[in-house]
Amino acid sequence: MKRWQFLGMLLSFPIFLLGLVWQTGRQASLIVEAHDLEHQQEGWVEANSKLIGGIAVLQNRERADSLAAKLGLERATADRRIFIKIGPAENSDVGATTPLPSTTAPTALKGNGNG
């Protein structure tokens, strides 16, 4: 019986070594893939921070106000706003022209009314 045990151990040793080599190769490829993913993530984080910085610059009110001043634009006040009411068409004929929408005085301001 000892002879069969010895032969079994002797034959299982190469199988064990093959498994060890396979596992080591698999681990090495996973390490390389993990490093690649880390580099991709670093690039994404850098691009994301650049985008966040760009959004912060574009949301700056002073920048918007200075651009508006350069273009000669003024902020619309409540008395300068025009509200247009569009109702259903009175004539449903295909060839008939629909009346132009009428402008009315503002009855209620929408929004916060800060101007």
ABEGO torsion letter per residue (X at the ends): XAAAAAAAAAAAAAAAAAAAAAAAAAAAAAAAAAAAAAAAAAAAAAAAAAAAAAAAAAABAAAAAAAAAAAGBBBBBAAABBBBBBBBBABABAABBBBBBBBBBBABBBEAGAX
